Amino acid sequence: MTETQQPDPLDDVIMNFSFTVAQLNKILHILGNAPFIVSADLIGYIRMQGEPQFKAAVEAERLKNEPKTTP
């Protein structure tokens, strides 16, 4: 007799974490050393969520360091 596993109802709950860019780079480095079949989806999710945030941070930093012009 084979048992069928019931899906965990919490599997689809969204959780939010905060990491620095340095911490994310460490996580991605570790995932990059894992087998592709295990890490590819997770790396993709991190990139999908992180890229817009990173681009916004780069732009904010650029604007902060841009010389001020007076009218």
Buried (B, 14 or more C-beta within 10 A) or exposed (E): EEEEEEEEEEEEEEEEEEEEEEEBEEBBEEBEEEEEEEBEEEBEEBEEEBEEEEEEEEEEEEEEEEEEEEE
